[in-house]
Amino acid sequence: MDKHKNKLFVAAAQAAATRERFLNAHTVRTFLHISRHFLLSTLLARATIFGGFAPFGAAMAGALCATGGGIPAVIGAFFGYLFLRPGDPQSVAYAASALLTLCTAHVFSDSPLMRQRWFMPLTTTLSTGACTFVFLPDISARWLALFTCSLLLTAAACWFYTIALSPPKDGVVARPAAFLVLTATLLLSASDLMLFGKFAPARAAAVLVVMGAACLCGSAMGAAVGVVFGMTMDAAAAGGAYFTCLYAFAALAAGAFRGAGRRLFALFFSLAAGCAALLGMGGETFLPSIYEVAVAALLFAALPSAFWEGASETLLPEQAEVSDATARLRQSSRRRAGEAAQAFYEMYLSMMSGAQYGRASADEESRAVFDTAAERVCRKCSICAYCWQKDYVSTLGALDDAAVPMLRRGRAEATDFPRHFSSRCIHFPELLRAVNESLYTLRERQEYRQRQEENRSLIARQYAGITGIFRQMSAGLSQDFISLPAREKQVRRYAQAFGTAEQVAVFRDGLGRLRVELAGPGVGGILEQKQGFAAGLSALLSVSLTEPALLSDELGERVVLREQATFRAVVGVGQRQKEGERVSGDTGRYFLTDEGVACLLLCDGMGTGDQAARDSRNFLGLMERFLHAGVSAEDSLRAVAPSYRIQCDGRRFVTLDTLTVDLFSGRASSMKCGAAPSYLVTSGGITRLNNAALPVGLSEEEGGVESVPLRLGHGDLFVMLSDGVCDGADDHWVRTLLDKRSGDSPKDIAARLVMTASERGGSDDMTALVLRLEKRTCGQP
């Protein structure tokens, strides 16, 4: 049973992929576009108003000239005017106006005017007026008024047609009113076609549209649509306002029952339309209108719910309440993240200014050494008044002279004081001993304060790192997610071949990349046929997607597919620990973030063995967490490095080498802290990237480390080495090896680098990480 089910899944995916490839083929799409433009102009050329005016075919030709489909549209207009309206003298005039509009569009094709939305409606109106004015029956006020109204309709129709035929953004219709105008005029073109002499299919379709608008949007919108379509049918019939009253009243009355279900709604609409039709009892359109309402009601009740859901998602804008609430929540979160970032930044400035003040005041405390010693020894001396009052200047000068060598040496000696002072002082040995005791106390106090200042500075720099993280969060919250309801409908229908997907979400994230999420009992079938499902859905959405992956978090379990990156990273690792050690002090990591960023990290702990391995592993573990969260390498280092320095108390260190590559664009960034040189191999040669910063744990300014921006292309190699492989002093052999073996796989290159370094006498821990960027081909994971 499972085998048959799996075969059905595969067949469904293959059929969907084949269908979408056929429809997305350039030749097929071109043919469909040309056919659509031809048919629209042909059908609209039949539509007449005011007893003979036919401006809609020319208006469609003008709209399509603005969107690049002018030639098939003009041919369709010629066909419709000359062959579907034979014998009408104005048909030739309208066909000529369409040709004149095409010529004008061609002349102004490179002009900025063509990019103005008003230009083609104005051009079409002037062309139509110039060609049709001479065919007016007479120059009476009545015909001039009708002629002016027809020109206004030409401009309005061309305007709305241009909007309706513009490519939708991500499958979402921006102006549903334009589609309603297009639908109304298309129905107008077929309003004269009758079945059995009693029934007009175009008017039945108009009633169906009005019913849908009243049911989906309520009485007010339904009545407005009823007025538009009713006026259209009345203009074709030239019989007053019968259909306007009929459609608008029925929609207004039935809209109150939109929540009663589609069948009851159709019944109430029919009853209201029957009451309104009594106004025209005895007229030619009375019975046909009753038949048309009845047929439309039956169709409305029979059409599946999926049809109306699709119409609602495609034509109606999303509910403003939900969008506004989401926008307010994101704005509030963004503001709070920005305020938190500013608070941490002010704390950073406050702590750094306090540290600088502490350093400045410590330098002045050396004078307190002599004050303390004099307080202990000189106060009881018999010549105290002479030394510290009468000869105060000489005494102070002698102490200042002794301060410089005393502070440099760390203790005071008799030779540091001038001879006239030491010979005059009757308690000089006691004074010298008191000075050294006071100096020792000062040294202890200064060392303690220095440790406090260093810890304060480390914490302040960690605040600076957290500030950067909050700022990135604030920037990320400012990027809106774009929901794509039309594509959600496509995905839901496609997923039905694999099972039931109760919840489907299709949206573009803050970076503009497509993401698909599905939840429900059918996700098991999707996961069983990952490759087939992803291939078919990629063809359906015209976007290359990753294979579905199961994601479980606070929102529950769901299957996620993401837009496939342009490039992929192929990574090779070569490693060998120092002889006699159980583990290597080097730690290398490679991973891919949800944003499509490939991260390559190499950390070398001080020394070898378990302690070095523990330091490098723990440090990289914290860096990896921040990078996975979307934090930049620089801000991650600013947040992690101070904690590590406090933990090891400045007695240990690690070197750090990072590379981040955006697999969508190829933009990369390299950052080094005490690491060995790296090498970038491109078609232009080999570039060496040197280190300019101290290892983490030794440097007092890790936050000042700057990354080097790079741009990688297809086939480029990035080679990251620990100092056990090559410390940069003699790297000729590395360049030679990379030049000869750049075409090998990254795994082979990494292994060869470690092996060659070992053969050259290397005895330290050795690690080589090699990354090659490759352009992803169709179907490649």
C-alpha positions in Angstrom: 0.0 0.0 0.0 2.8 2.4 0.9 4.6 1.6 -2.3 1.5 2.5 -4.4 1.1 5.7 -2.3 4.7 6.7 -2.8 4.3 6.1 -6.6 1.3 8.4 -6.6 3.3 11.1 -4.8 6.1 10.8 -7.2 3.8 10.8 -10.2 2.0 13.9 -8.8 5.2 15.8 -8.3 6.5 14.8 -11.8 3.2 15.8 -13.4 3.2 19.1 -11.7 6.8 19.8 -12.6 6.2 18.8 -16.2 3.1 21.0 -16.4 4.9 24.0 -15.0 8.0 23.5 -17.1 5.7 23.5 -20.2 3.8 26.6 -19.1 7.0 28.4 -18.1 8.8 27.6 -21.4 9.6 30.8 -23.2 7.9 29.8 -26.5 4.7 28.7 -24.8 4.5 31.8 -22.6 5.1 34.1 -25.5 2.4 32.4 -27.5 -0.1 32.6 -24.6 0.7 36.3 -24.1 0.2 37.1 -27.8 -3.0 35.1 -27.9 -4.4 36.9 -24.8 -3.6 40.3 -26.2 -5.2 39.4 -29.6 -8.4 38.0 -28.0 -8.9 40.8 -25.6 -8.7 43.5 -28.3 -10.9 41.4 -30.6 -13.6 40.8 -28.1 -13.7 44.4 -26.8 -14.0 45.8 -30.3 -17.5 44.3 -30.3 -18.7 46.3 -27.3 -20.9 49.3 -28.2 -22.5 52.0 -26.2 -24.7 55.1 -26.8 -26.1 53.5 -30.0 -22.9 52.9 -31.9 -19.7 54.1 -30.2 -17.1 51.3 -29.7 -14.1 52.8 -27.9 -13.1 49.7 -25.8 -11.1 47.9 -28.4 -9.0 51.0 -29.1 -8.6 51.5 -25.4 -7.3 48.0 -24.9 -4.9 48.5 -27.8 -3.6 51.6 -26.2 -3.2 49.9 -22.8 -1.2 47.0 -24.3 1.0 49.5 -26.2 2.0 50.8 -22.8 2.8 47.3 -21.5 4.7 46.0 -24.6 2.0 44.0 -26.4 0.9 46.6 -28.9 1.3 44.7 -32.2 -0.9 41.7 -31.4 -3.4 44.0 -29.7 -3.7 46.3 -32.8 -4.1 43.2 -35.1 -6.9 42.0 -32.8 -8.5 45.4 -32.8 -8.4 45.4 -36.6 -9.9 41.9 -36.7 -12.7 42.8 -34.3 -13.7 46.1 -35.8 -13.5 45.0 -39.5 -14.8 41.4 -39.3 -17.0 41.2 -36.2 -18.6 44.6 -37.0 -19.1 44.6 -40.8 -20.8 47.5 -42.4 -20.3 49.9 -39.6 -18.5 53.0 -40.9 -17.0 53.9 -37.5 -15.3 50.5 -37.3 -12.7 51.6 -39.8 -12.2 54.8 -37.8 -11.6 52.9 -34.6 -9.2 50.5 -36.3 -7.3 53.5 -37.7 -7.1 55.1 -34.2 -5.6 51.9 -32.8 -2.9 51.9 -35.6 -2.3 55.6 -34.9 -1.9 54.9 -31.2 0.7 52.1 -32.0 2.7 54.5 -34.2 2.7 57.2 -31.5 3.8 54.7 -28.8 6.7 53.6 -31.1 7.8 57.1 -31.7 7.9 57.9 -27.9 9.2 54.4 -26.9 12.5 55.9 -25.6 10.9 59.0 -24.1 10.4 59.4 -20.3 6.7 60.2 -21.2 6.1 56.5 -21.8 6.8 55.8 -18.2 4.0 58.2 -17.1 0.7 56.3 -16.6 -1.4 59.2 -18.0 0.5 59.3 -21.4 -1.1 56.3 -23.2 -4.7 57.1 -22.1 -4.3 60.6 -23.3 -2.7 59.4 -26.6 -5.4 56.9 -27.2 -8.2 59.4 -26.5 -6.7 62.0 -28.9 -6.2 59.3 -31.6 -9.7 58.0 -31.2 -11.2 61.5 -31.2 -9.3 62.6 -34.3 -10.3 59.5 -36.3 -14.0 59.2 -35.2 -15.1 62.8 -35.1 -15.7 63.0 -38.9 -18.1 60.0 -38.7 -20.6 61.7 -36.4 -24.1 61.7 -37.9 -24.5 65.4 -37.3 -22.9 68.2 -35.1 -25.9 68.5 -32.7 -25.6 69.0 -29.0 -26.8 65.5 -28.4 -24.2 63.8 -30.6 -21.4 66.1 -29.3 -22.3 65.1 -25.7 -22.3 61.4 -26.6 -19.0 61.8 -28.4 -17.5 63.6 -25.4 -18.7 60.8 -23.1 -17.2 58.2 -25.4 -13.9 59.9 -25.3 -14.0 60.1 -21.5 -14.8 56.4 -21.4 -11.9 55.7 -23.8 -9.4 57.4 -21.4 -10.9 55.7 -18.3 -10.9 52.3 -19.9 -7.3 52.6 -21.1 -6.3 53.7 -17.6 -7.9 50.8 -15.9 -6.8 48.3 -18.5 -3.2 49.4 -18.0 -3.5 48.8 -14.3 -5.3 45.4 -14.8 -2.7 44.1 -17.3 0.4 45.2 -15.4 2.4 42.3 -14.0 1.2 41.6 -10.4 3.7 41.9 -7.6 4.3 38.4 -6.2 1.0 37.2 -7.5 -1.1 39.8 -5.6 -3.6 41.9 -7.5 -3.0 45.5 -6.4 -6.2 47.1 -7.9 -9.2 44.8 -8.0 -11.3 47.7 -9.3 -9.3 47.6 -12.6 -10.2 43.9 -13.0 -13.9 44.7 -12.4 -13.8 47.3 -15.1 -12.1 44.9 -17.5 -14.7 42.2 -16.7 -17.6 44.6 -17.1 -16.5 45.7 -20.6 -15.8 42.1 -21.7 -19.4 41.2 -20.7 -20.6 44.3 -22.5 -19.0 43.0 -25.7 -21.0 39.7 -25.4 -24.2 41.2 -24.1 -26.0 41.0 -27.5 -25.5 37.2 -27.7 -28.8 35.5 -26.8 -29.7 31.8 -26.3 -33.1 30.7 -27.4 -34.0 34.4 -27.8 -34.7 34.6 -24.0 -31.4 34.3 -22.2 -28.1 36.4 -22.4 -25.1 34.5 -20.9 -23.2 37.8 -20.5 -25.9 39.2 -18.2 -26.0 36.0 -16.2 -22.3 36.2 -15.7 -22.7 39.8 -14.6 -25.3 38.7 -12.0 -22.8 36.0 -10.8 -20.1 38.6 -10.3 -22.5 40.9 -8.4 -23.6 38.0 -6.1 -20.0 37.1 -5.4 -19.2 40.7 -4.5 -22.2 41.0 -2.1 -21.4 37.7 -0.5 -17.7 38.3 0.0 -17.7 42.0 0.8 -21.2 42.9 2.1 -24.1 45.0 1.0 -22.2 48.3 0.3 -19.6 46.8 -2.0 -22.2 44.5 -3.6 -24.4 47.4 -4.4 -21.5 49.4 -5.9 -20.5 46.5 -8.1 -24.2 46.1 -9.0 -24.4 49.7 -10.1 -21.3 49.3 -12.3 -22.4 46.1 -14.0 -26.1 47.3 -14.2 -25.1 50.5 -15.9 -22.9 48.5 -18.3 -25.8 46.2 -19.3 -28.2 49.2 -19.5 -25.8 51.0 -21.8 -25.8 48.0 -24.1 -29.6 47.6 -24.0 -30.2 51.3 -24.3 -33.3 50.8 -22.1 -33.0 53.1 -19.1 -31.8 52.0 -15.7 -33.6 48.7 -15.3 -30.5 46.4 -14.8 -28.9 49.0 -12.5 -31.8 49.0 -10.2 -32.2 45.2 -10.4 -28.5 44.4 -9.6 -27.9 47.1 -7.0 -31.2 46.4 -5.0 -30.6 42.6 -5.0 -27.0 43.0 -3.8 -28.0 45.6 -1.2 -30.8 43.4 0.2 -29.0 40.0 0.1 -25.8 41.4 1.6 -27.5 41.2 5.0 -27.6 37.4 4.7 -24.0 36.8 3.6 -23.3 34.8 6.8 -26.2 32.4 6.2 -24.4 30.2 3.8 -24.0 30.4 0.0 -27.3 28.5 -0.8 -29.5 30.6 1.4 -27.7 33.7 0.2 -28.4 32.7 -3.4 -32.1 32.2 -2.5 -32.4 35.6 -0.8 -30.6 37.3 -3.7 -33.0 35.7 -6.2 -36.1 36.8 -4.2 -34.8 40.4 -3.9 -34.0 40.4 -7.7 -37.5 39.1 -8.4 -39.0 41.9 -6.4 -36.9 44.5 -8.2 -37.7 43.0 -11.6 -41.4 43.8 -11.0 -40.5 47.4 -12.0 -40.0 46.2 -15.5 -42.9 43.9 -15.8 -44.2 43.9 -19.3 -40.9 44.9 -20.8 -38.8 42.9 -23.2 -36.1 42.3 -20.6 -38.4 41.1 -17.8 -38.4 37.4 -18.4 -34.8 37.2 -19.6 -33.7 38.9 -16.4 -35.6 36.3 -14.3 -34.0 33.5 -16.2 -30.5 35.0 -15.9 -30.8 35.5 -12.1 -32.0 31.9 -11.7 -29.1 30.5 -13.7 -26.6 32.7 -11.9 -28.0 31.6 -8.5 -27.7 28.0 -9.4 -24.1 28.5 -10.6 -23.3 30.5 -7.4 -24.5 27.7 -5.2 -22.8 24.9 -7.2 -19.4 26.4 -7.5 -16.9 25.0 -5.0 -15.8 27.0 -2.0 -12.2 26.9 -3.3 -13.3 29.0 -6.3 -14.6 31.8 -4.1 -11.7 31.5 -1.6 -9.3 31.9 -4.6 -11.2 34.9 -5.9 -11.2 36.5 -2.4 -7.4 36.0 -2.0 -6.6 37.2 -5.5 -8.8 40.2 -5.8 -9.5 41.5 -2.3 -6.8 43.2 -0.1 -5.8 41.6 3.1 -7.7 42.5 6.2 -6.3 45.8 7.5 -6.9 44.9 11.2 -4.5 42.0 11.1 -1.9 43.8 9.0 -2.1 46.9 11.2 -1.8 44.9 14.4 1.2 43.1 13.1 2.8 46.3 11.9 2.2 47.9 15.3 3.7 44.9 17.1 6.8 45.0 14.9 7.1 48.7 15.3 6.9 48.4 19.1 9.4 45.6 19.2 11.7 47.6 16.9 11.5 50.7 19.1 12.2 48.7 22.3 15.2 47.0 20.7 16.5 50.4 19.6 16.0 51.8 23.1 17.8 48.8 24.7 20.7 49.3 22.3 20.9 53.0 23.2 20.8 52.1 26.9 23.7 49.6 26.6 25.6 52.1 24.6 25.3 54.8 27.2 26.3 52.3 29.9 29.4 51.6 27.8 30.3 55.2 27.5 29.7 55.7 31.3 31.9 52.8 32.3 34.7 53.7 29.9 34.8 57.3 31.1 34.9 56.0 34.7 37.9 53.8 33.8 39.7 56.7 32.2 39.1 58.8 35.3 40.4 56.0 37.5 43.6 55.8 35.6 44.2 59.6 35.7 43.7 59.8 39.5 46.0 56.8 40.2 49.0 58.7 38.7 48.5 61.4 41.3 48.6 59.1 44.3 52.4 58.8 44.2 52.6 62.1 46.1 50.6 60.5 48.9 53.6 58.2 49.6 55.7 61.0 51.0 52.8 62.6 52.8 52.1 59.3 54.6 55.8 58.8 55.5 56.2 62.4 56.7 53.1 62.1 58.9 54.6 59.0 60.6 58.2 60.3 61.0 58.6 64.0 60.6 55.7 65.1 62.8 57.6 64.1 66.0 61.0 65.5 64.7 62.5 68.5 66.4 63.4 70.2 63.1 59.9 69.6 61.5 59.1 73.3 61.4 62.4 74.1 59.7 62.0 71.4 56.9 58.3 71.8 56.3 57.8 75.5 56.9 61.0 77.6 56.6 62.7 75.5 54.0 59.5 74.0 52.5 60.5 74.6 48.8 63.8 72.8 49.2 62.2 69.9 50.9 59.5 69.5 48.3 62.1 69.7 45.5 64.2 67.0 47.1 61.2 64.7 47.3 60.2 65.4 43.7 63.7 64.5 42.6 63.5 61.2 44.5 60.1 60.3 43.1 61.2 59.5 39.5 63.8 56.8 40.2 61.8 55.5 43.1 58.7 54.8 41.0 60.8 53.4 38.1 62.6 51.0 40.4 59.6 50.1 42.7 61.4 51.0 45.9 63.3 54.0 47.3 67.1 54.0 48.1 69.2 56.6 49.9 71.0 57.7 46.7 67.6 58.8 45.2 67.5 61.8 47.6 69.8 64.9 47.2 72.8 64.9 49.6 71.8 68.2 51.3 68.4 66.6 52.2 69.7 63.2 53.5 72.5 64.8 55.5 70.2 67.3 57.2 67.4 64.8 58.0 68.1 63.5 61.6 65.7 60.5 61.1 66.6 59.6 57.5 66.7 55.8 57.9 63.3 55.8 59.5 61.9 58.1 56.8 63.4 55.8 54.0 61.8 52.8 55.6 58.4 54.6 56.0 58.5 55.7 52.3 59.1 52.1 51.1 56.3 50.8 53.3 53.9 53.4 51.9 55.1 52.7 48.4 54.4 49.0 48.8 50.9 49.8 50.0 50.4 52.1 47.0 51.5 49.4 44.6 49.0 47.0 46.0 46.3 49.5 45.8 47.2 50.4 42.2 47.3 46.7 41.2 43.9 46.2 42.7 42.5 49.3 41.0 44.1 48.2 37.7 42.3 44.9 37.9 39.0 46.7 38.6 39.6 49.0 35.7 40.4 46.1 33.4 37.3 44.2 34.4 35.2 47.4 34.0 36.6 47.9 30.6 35.9 44.3 29.6 32.3 44.6 30.8 32.0 47.9 29.0 33.2 46.4 25.7 30.8 43.5 26.2 28.0 46.1 26.5 29.3 47.6 23.2 28.9 44.2 21.6 25.4 43.8 23.0 24.6 47.2 21.7 25.5 46.1 18.2 23.4 42.9 18.6 20.3 44.9 19.6 20.9 47.3 16.7 20.9 44.4 14.3 17.7 43.1 15.9 16.1 46.5 15.5 17.2 46.7 11.9 15.9 43.1 11.3 12.5 44.0 12.8 12.3 47.0 10.5 12.3 44.6 7.5 8.7 43.6 6.8 7.6 40.1 5.8 5.5 40.1 2.7 2.7 37.6 2.7 1.8 36.1 -0.7 -1.8 34.9 -0.6 -2.1 34.0 -4.3 1.0 31.7 -4.0 -0.4 30.2 -0.8 -3.4 29.1 -2.9 -1.1 27.5 -5.5 0.9 25.7 -2.8 -2.2 24.4 -1.0 -3.6 22.9 -4.2 -0.2 21.4 -5.1 0.2 19.9 -1.7 -3.1 18.1 -1.9 -1.5 15.5 -4.1 0.7 14.5 -1.1 -1.8 14.8 1.7 -3.8 17.4 3.7 -2.0 20.6 4.6 -4.2 22.5 7.0 -2.0 25.5 7.3 0.0 27.0 4.4 2.1 30.2 4.6 4.1 31.6 1.7 6.0 34.9 2.3 9.1 36.8 1.6 11.4 37.5 4.6 13.1 40.7 5.4 15.8 39.9 2.8 13.2 39.4 0.1 13.7 35.6 -0.1 10.8 33.2 -0.5 9.8 30.8 2.3 7.1 28.2 2.4 5.7 26.6 5.5 3.1 23.8 5.7 1.5 22.1 8.7 -1.1 19.3 9.0 -1.5 15.6 8.7 -0.1 15.5 5.2 3.4 16.6 6.0 4.5 13.0 6.5 3.9 12.3 2.8 5.8 15.5 1.9 8.8 14.4 4.0 8.7 10.9 2.4 9.1 12.4 -1.1 11.3 15.4 -0.4 13.0 15.6 -3.7 9.9 15.2 -5.8 7.9 17.6 -3.7 10.6 20.3 -3.9 11.2 19.8 -7.6 7.5 20.2 -8.4 6.9 23.1 -6.1 10.0 24.9 -7.5 8.6 24.6 -11.0 5.2 25.8 -9.8 6.5 28.9 -8.1 9.4 29.5 -10.6 11.8 29.7 -7.7 14.4 27.1 -6.8 13.6 25.8 -3.3 15.5 23.6 -0.8 14.2 20.2 0.1 11.5 20.3 2.9 12.8 20.1 6.4 10.8 19.4 9.6 11.0 22.4 12.1 9.7 22.1 15.7 9.5 25.2 17.9 7.0 27.1 20.0 4.8 27.5 17.0 4.5 23.7 16.6 5.7 21.2 14.0 5.8 22.3 10.3 7.6 21.6 7.1 9.8 24.5 5.8 11.2 25.1 2.3 13.4 28.1 1.7 14.6 29.8 -1.5 17.7 28.1 -2.8 20.9 30.1 -2.8 22.7 30.9 -6.0 25.9 29.3 -4.8 26.8 26.4 -2.6 29.9 25.9 -0.4 32.0 22.7 -0.6 34.2 22.4 2.5 37.1 20.0 3.2 38.8 19.6 6.6 42.3 18.2 7.3 43.4 17.8 11.0 46.2 16.2 13.0 46.9 16.6 16.7 50.4 16.9 18.1 52.2 13.7 18.6 51.6 12.3 22.1 48.4 14.2 22.7 45.0 12.7 22.8 43.2 15.7 21.3 44.0 18.6 19.2 44.0 22.2 20.6 42.5 23.4 17.2 38.8 23.5 16.7 37.3 24.0 13.2 33.6 24.6 12.4 31.5 24.9 9.3 27.8 25.6 9.3 25.0 27.3 7.2 22.6 29.9 8.8 18.9 30.2 7.9 19.8 33.4 6.0 22.0 31.5 3.6 25.3 32.5 5.1 28.1 30.0 5.1 30.4 30.3 8.2 33.9 28.9 8.4 35.6 29.2 11.8 39.0 28.1 13.1 40.1 28.6 16.7 43.5 27.6 18.2 43.9 27.3 22.0 47.1 28.3 23.7 49.4 25.3 23.9 48.2 21.8 23.2 46.2 19.1 24.9 42.9 19.1 26.8 43.0 22.7 28.1 43.7 24.2 24.7 41.0 22.0 23.1 38.5 23.0 25.8 39.3 26.8 25.4 39.0 26.7 21.6 35.9 24.5 21.6 34.0 26.6 24.2 34.9 29.9 22.5 33.8 28.7 19.1 30.6 27.3 20.6 29.6 30.8 21.8 30.6 32.4 18.4 28.5 29.8 16.6 25.4 30.6 18.6 25.6 34.3 17.8 26.3 33.7 14.1 23.4 31.3 13.9 21.2 34.0 15.3 22.2 36.3 12.5 24.6 38.4 14.4 27.7 39.6 12.5 31.1 38.2 13.3 32.4 41.6 14.7 29.5 42.0 17.1 29.7 38.3 18.1 33.4 38.8 19.0 32.7 42.0 21.0 30.1 40.0 23.0 32.2 36.9 23.6 35.8 38.1 23.9 35.4 40.0 27.2 33.8 37.0 28.9 36.7 34.8 27.8 39.3 37.3 29.1 37.6 37.5 32.5 37.3 33.7 32.6 41.0 33.0 31.9 42.2 36.1 33.8 44.6 37.1 31.0 46.7 33.9 31.5 45.5 32.1 28.4 44.5 33.1 24.9 43.0 31.7 21.7 43.5 32.7 18.0 40.4 33.2 15.9 39.9 33.0 12.1 36.5 33.5 10.6 35.0 33.6 7.1 31.3 34.4 6.3 30.0 34.0 2.8 26.5 35.1 1.6 25.6 32.2 -0.8 23.1 34.4 -2.6 25.5 37.1 -3.7 29.0 35.8 -3.1 29.9 38.7 -0.7 32.2 37.5 2.0 34.0 38.8 5.1 37.2 37.6 6.7 38.2 38.4 10.3 41.4 37.4 12.2 42.7 37.6 15.8 46.2 36.4 16.0 45.6 33.7 13.4 47.9 32.4 10.7 47.6 33.8 7.2 44.8 32.6 5.0 44.8 32.3 1.2 42.3 33.2 -1.5 42.7 31.4 -4.8 40.9 32.9 -7.8 41.4 32.9 -11.5 43.6 36.0 -11.0 46.1 34.3 -8.7 46.7 33.7 -5.0 46.1 36.4 -2.4 47.5 36.2 1.1 45.3 37.6 4.0 47.5 38.5 6.9 46.6 39.1 10.6 46.8 42.5 12.2 45.2 41.8 15.6 46.4 40.1 18.8 44.9 36.8 19.9 41.7 36.9 22.0 42.6 37.1 25.6 45.7 39.2 25.1 44.3 42.2 23.3 42.5 44.8 25.4 40.6 46.1 22.3 38.9 43.1 20.7 36.1 45.4 19.7 38.5 47.3 17.4 39.1 44.2 15.2 37.9 44.9 11.6 36.9 42.4 9.0 38.1 42.4 5.4 35.4 42.5 2.8 35.8 40.0 -0.1 33.9 38.9 -3.2 34.0 35.2 -4.1 32.9 33.8 -7.5 32.3 30.4 -9.0 35.3 28.1 -8.4 37.2 30.4 -5.9 39.0 28.7 -3.0 39.5 30.0 0.5 42.1 28.3 2.6 42.3 28.7 6.4 45.3 27.3 8.3 46.4 27.0 11.9 50.0 28.0 12.8 50.9 24.3 13.1 50.6 24.0 9.3 52.2 27.4 8.3 52.8 30.4 10.5 53.5 32.6 7.4 57.3 32.8 7.8 57.9 30.4 4.9 54.7 29.9 2.8 56.3 29.3 -0.6 55.4 25.6 -0.4 51.7 26.5 0.5 51.4 28.8 -2.6 53.0 26.1 -4.8 50.7 23.4 -3.6 47.6 25.5 -4.0 48.7 26.6 -7.5 49.2 22.9 -8.6 46.2 21.4 -6.9 43.6 24.1 -7.0 41.4 21.9 -9.2 41.3 19.1 -6.6 38.4 18.7 -4.2 38.6 20.8 -1.0 38.9 17.6 1.1 42.0 16.4 -0.9 43.6 19.9 -0.7 43.1 20.1 3.1 44.5 16.6 3.6 47.5 17.4 1.3 48.3 20.6 3.2 48.4 18.8 6.6 50.4 15.9 5.2 52.9 18.1 3.6 53.3 20.2 6.8 53.9 17.0 8.8 56.5 15.9 6.3 58.3 19.2 6.6 58.8 18.6 10.3 55.7 20.2 11.8 55.0 19.0 15.4 52.2 21.2 16.6 48.5 20.7 16.2 47.6 21.1 12.5 44.3 22.1 10.9 43.4 23.1 7.4 39.9 24.2 6.3 39.3 24.6 2.5 36.1 26.1 1.1 35.2 26.2 -2.6 32.3 28.3 -3.8 30.4 26.7 -6.7 27.4 28.0 -8.7 24.5 25.8 -8.0 23.1 23.9 -11.1 19.5 22.8 -11.5 18.5 20.1 -9.1 21.8 20.3 -7.2 21.4 20.2 -3.4 
